[in-house]
C-alpha cells in the first residue's frame, strides 16, 4: 500500500507541474477548444477585413465622383499664367474709336426703351394702357372726370405717378408696375399719367 500511495502522489505531482504528462483525453479536449476559438477568431478577422476592403472601395468610388476643389491660390496662379502679356494702345485714334463705341452702345440702349423712348403720353396710352383704362376692366379708372379726374383730385398727380410706377393693389383690381411693361422709364410713366389726367378734365 505505501508503494501504491507513493505512485499516486508521484502521478499527481507530475500532472500538476509537468503538463506534458496530461492524459491523452484531456489533451484532445483542450486542443478542440483552441481550434474552436481559432475558427471563430479567424471568421471575425475575415469579416472585418471584408468590411475594410468594402469601405476602401466605396471611398475610392466617391473620390472619383466628387470633383476636386480648386483652391483660390491655384485659380489665381492659373489666371496669372494665361493672362495676356500686354495690351495695345492705339493713341488718339483708339480713344476716338472707344468714344464712338460708347455712343453706339448708348444709342442701342435707348432703342431698347419702350416705344423708342417717346415722351408722348398718348403713344404709351394707346399702346399699353387703353386695354384697361378705356373699358374700365378690373376696376381700372376710365379716362374721364369720374375716373382718372376724380383720382387726381383726391390723391394728387404725384401719388398717381408713384402708384403707376411701383404698382398698386386696390379693393377691386390691380395696377401692375409700369402698366406691366418694365421697359418704360419713370419719365415715360410720368408723362403718360399727366396726359391721362389732362384728358380727364
Helices and strands as residue ranges (DSSP letters): H 2-17, G 19-21, H 24-65, H 72-82, H 91-111, G 114-117, H 121-124, I 125-129, H 130-133, G 137-139, I 145-149, H 150-155, H 157-166, E 168-169, E 174-175, G 177-180, H 186-199
